[in-house]
Amino acid sequence: MVKKNILNLLRENARISAKEIGARVGVDEAKVEGIIKELEQSNIIKGYKAILNEGALDDNSTRALIEVKVTPQRDGGFDRAAKRICRFPEVTDCYLVSGDYDLRLEVTGSSLQEIASFVSGKLATIDGVISTATVFLLKKYKESGKILDDEEEYERLKVSP
């Protein structure tokens, strides 16, 4: 249970100190550091991530969600195709999903054309890829539970008789 609580705290804020975690879960700082090191070495913690408000940056990169229909392979299902797709640097996230498509990718490129080129030149040429559907991300409002652009204050609607 202590490990789960530590993981939840790190998921919420990866920069939280071991001392603060210890105070919240009721163990000493050295024990927390040991547990975190064990979680990293056992590959449960794969890395740490900053959540960025990309709209506030001067970053003109383009992001897209791509759904991919794949023919499952004997003794490998969707894994072989997914692992091959994950090797492309353009792919930031890859999920096996239910529904009309099998895989859902998040892809980053410098332009719409670069992502289109990735789909037609790399993704569509992989053995087993049957079809794709691409949607471009226009604006991100929330990521990992964090509202990104919360400068607008909530205003309750006025009720008039």
Secondary structure, DSSP 8 states (H G I E B T S, - for coil): -HHHHHHHHHHH-TT--HHHHHHHHTS-HHHHHHHHHHHHHTTSS--------GGGS----EEEEEEEEE--BTTTBTHHHHHHHHTSTTEEEEEE-SSS-SEEEEEEESSHHHHHHHIIIIITTSTTEEEEEEEEE----EETTEES---S---------
